[in-house]
Amino acid sequence: MKRITYISRPSSPMTDSEVQEINAYCCERNIAQQITGVLLYFCGLFFQTLEGEEEKVDRLFAKIRQDKRHRDVLCLKMESGNIERMFPDWSMKYFNLDTSVDLLNRPVRLLLQSILESHQIIGRYTQPAVLQIINQGLNPLTMPPRKVERIILFADLVNFSSVSEMLEVEDTAAMLNRFLEISSKIISDFGGEVTKFIGDCVMAYFSPDLADNALSACLCIISALQEQRDSAGPASPMRFLRCGFGLAQGMVIEGNMGSSVKTDYTIIGDAVNIASRLEAMTRKVRKSVVLCEKIKNSLSGDWKLVSVGKLQLKGKENAIEIFYPDHELIGDFADSPAALFEALSS
Ligand SMILES: Cc1cc2nc3c(=O)[nH]c(=O)nc-3n(C[C@H](O)[C@H](O)[C@H](O)COP(=O)(O)O)c2cc1C
């Protein structure tokens, strides 16, 4: 048995009789498939519960998701296993809460609207991996941790502390938000996922088959920041947008980490520490992207990688060989006090 509950919005406003038409058609089909449930329509929203044999419910929900008559399909809950039908006698009972006069409908309507709003707010604050779990109707808090291979990317603004000491608070916030916006957008466009922001640092991951994407994302961010600097006026905080990247690959533990007060769905492991240390190395190597040997071996594109030699990373017992890509965009990295002074006084 499976039960799926979701909310959606009609693609264009629908009259009661149009919804009734959909419902009549659904009832016929649901009877044949032994699917039961309830369909509510209120304030321009659908709320539907479908229950029946697991495979049939999955198949129907996949079709419903694709149905062009509604959009923003948000799965609120997915239950399966040893559960009983809640609506055994309803092949698809339809209620229009807008036209119904029952007083009880008002609080139900409010409740459903606030669920939808809460989901939309959570969506803005939550990382995609967690949202994906929530949108499948599953509870991320119950997901056990798992060991997976990941490419970890650390991106950190250069000289952020010194620059922010000089700037007005609003300018610092505007600069940081511009960096976070640009980098997270590019990282997700290349198939990566931002795990968290740590001050002026972005931590993200890619699956191990996306090494080329991870490196391309770094170059794309470098180029976007360069554009920002080039078009920034002499007083604009955007002229300080410059960033270093560390890329490492390895097994990590992905899952819920935290306490009963606050939990993060995040990743931990050696590769995370190495990526962070590599990012710090960009200042020493004076190249804006530094990566480890494992990433070099995962890259399949036509990249020219230059070995910097074996370097001792802070907290690591053995020195590891590190590389930077020989690329025209990588040449612009400068972190010396002289370069900073030049940038500040320009
Ligand atoms: C809000 C909404 C609820 C729906 N509920 C059902 C349902 O309970 N059962 C059903 O067979 N189709 C339902 N449909 C219609 C399906 O999306 C789909 O059009 C239908 O299953 C026919 O698919 P087919 O012609 O590709 O087989 C619903 C559509 C909408 C917009």
The ligand as a MOL file (V3000), in Angstrom:
LIG
                    3D

  0  0  0     0  0            999 V3000
M  V30 BEGIN CTAB
M  V30 COUNTS 31 33 0 0 0
M  V30 BEGIN ATOM
M  V30 1 C -5.3360 17.9410 -9.9680 0
M  V30 2 C -5.3970 16.6940 -10.7740 0
M  V30 3 C -5.7270 15.5000 -10.1730 0
M  V30 4 C -5.7890 14.3150 -10.9130 0
M  V30 5 N -6.1280 13.1430 -10.3100 0
M  V30 6 C -6.2120 12.0040 -11.0260 0
M  V30 7 C -6.6240 10.7790 -10.4410 0
M  V30 8 O -6.9190 10.6880 -9.2600 0
M  V30 9 N -6.7090 9.7020 -11.2420 0
M  V30 10 C -6.4200 9.7400 -12.5830 0
M  V30 11 O -6.5160 8.7100 -13.2570 0
M  V30 12 N -6.0420 10.8830 -13.1620 0
M  V30 13 C -5.9350 12.0150 -12.4180 0
M  V30 14 N -5.5780 13.1880 -13.0360 0
M  V30 15 C -5.3440 13.1790 -14.4800 0
M  V30 16 C -3.9670 12.6460 -14.8190 0
M  V30 17 O -3.0200 13.6790 -14.6670 0
M  V30 18 C -3.9000 12.1240 -16.2750 0
M  V30 19 O -4.3660 13.1320 -17.1120 0
M  V30 20 C -4.7570 10.8930 -16.3900 0
M  V30 21 O -4.3100 9.9030 -15.5110 0
M  V30 22 C -4.7780 10.3520 -17.8400 0
M  V30 23 O -3.5010 9.9840 -18.2470 0
M  V30 24 P -3.3050 9.1240 -19.5870 0
M  V30 25 O -4.3680 9.5700 -20.5670 0
M  V30 26 O -1.8930 9.4710 -20.0290 0
M  V30 27 O -3.4470 7.6960 -19.2180 0
M  V30 28 C -5.5180 14.3610 -12.2910 0
M  V30 29 C -5.1630 15.5700 -12.8870 0
M  V30 30 C -5.1170 16.7410 -12.1540 0
M  V30 31 C -4.7550 18.0190 -12.8180 0
M  V30 END ATOM
M  V30 BEGIN BOND
M  V30 1 1 1 2
M  V30 2 1 2 3
M  V30 3 2 2 30
M  V30 4 2 3 4
M  V30 5 1 4 5
M  V30 6 1 4 28
M  V30 7 2 5 6
M  V30 8 1 6 7
M  V30 9 1 6 13
M  V30 10 2 7 8
M  V30 11 1 7 9
M  V30 12 1 9 10
M  V30 13 2 10 11
M  V30 14 1 10 12
M  V30 15 2 12 13
M  V30 16 1 13 14
M  V30 17 1 14 15
M  V30 18 1 14 28
M  V30 19 1 15 16
M  V30 20 1 16 17
M  V30 21 1 16 18
M  V30 22 1 18 19
M  V30 23 1 18 20
M  V30 24 1 20 21
M  V30 25 1 20 22
M  V30 26 1 22 23
M  V30 27 1 23 24
M  V30 28 2 24 25
M  V30 29 1 24 26
M  V30 30 1 24 27
M  V30 31 2 28 29
M  V30 32 1 29 30
M  V30 33 1 30 31
M  V30 END BOND
M  V30 END CTAB
M  END
